[in-house]
Amino acid sequence: MKVIENQALKDEEKMELQEIQLKEAKHIAEEAHRKYEEVARKLVITEGDLEYDSRRS
């Protein structure tokens, strides 16, 4: 019985650690997506500026 309790405790600790790691991974993914969106927006603006400048010359 003690062996089963110890294994259950280890499994619970492992699950808690994995939940923390999952939250961190989600946060990193959300931050990366936010940065991607910002860069994509800036790229559209820059391409528009470049097209405008090339038409002026």
C-alpha positions as CSV (number, residue, x, y, z in Angstrom):
1,M,0.0,0.0,0.0
2,K,2.8,2.4,0.8
3,V,4.4,1.8,-2.6
4,I,1.2,2.8,-4.3
5,E,0.8,5.9,-2.2
6,N,4.4,6.9,-3.0
7,Q,3.8,6.4,-6.7
8,A,0.6,8.4,-6.5
9,L,2.4,11.2,-4.8
10,K,5.2,11.2,-7.4
11,D,2.6,11.2,-10.2
12,E,0.8,14.1,-8.6
13,E,4.0,16.1,-8.3
14,K,4.9,15.4,-11.9
15,M,1.4,16.5,-13.0
16,E,1.7,19.8,-11.0
17,L,5.1,20.4,-12.6
18,Q,3.8,19.7,-16.1
19,E,0.8,22.1,-15.5
20,I,3.3,24.8,-14.5
21,Q,5.4,24.1,-17.6
22,L,2.3,24.2,-19.8
23,K,1.3,27.6,-18.4
24,E,4.8,28.9,-19.1
25,A,4.7,27.4,-22.7
26,K,1.3,29.0,-23.3
27,H,2.6,32.4,-22.1
28,I,5.7,32.1,-24.3
29,A,3.5,31.1,-27.3
30,E,1.1,34.0,-26.7
31,E,4.0,36.5,-26.4
32,A,5.6,35.1,-29.6
33,H,2.3,35.5,-31.4
34,R,1.9,39.1,-30.2
35,K,5.4,39.9,-31.4
36,Y,4.7,38.3,-34.8
37,E,1.5,40.3,-35.2
38,E,3.4,43.5,-34.4
39,V,6.2,42.7,-36.9
40,A,3.7,41.7,-39.6
41,R,1.8,45.0,-39.0
42,K,5.1,47.0,-39.3
43,L,6.0,45.1,-42.5
44,V,2.7,46.1,-44.1
45,I,3.3,49.7,-43.2
46,T,6.9,49.6,-44.5
47,E,5.9,48.0,-47.7
48,G,3.3,50.6,-48.2
49,D,5.9,53.4,-47.6
50,L,8.3,51.7,-50.0
51,E,5.6,51.5,-52.7
52,Y,4.7,55.1,-52.1
53,D,8.3,56.3,-52.3
54,S,9.0,54.3,-55.5
55,R,6.0,55.9,-57.2
56,R,7.2,59.3,-56.3
57,S,10.6,58.8,-57.9
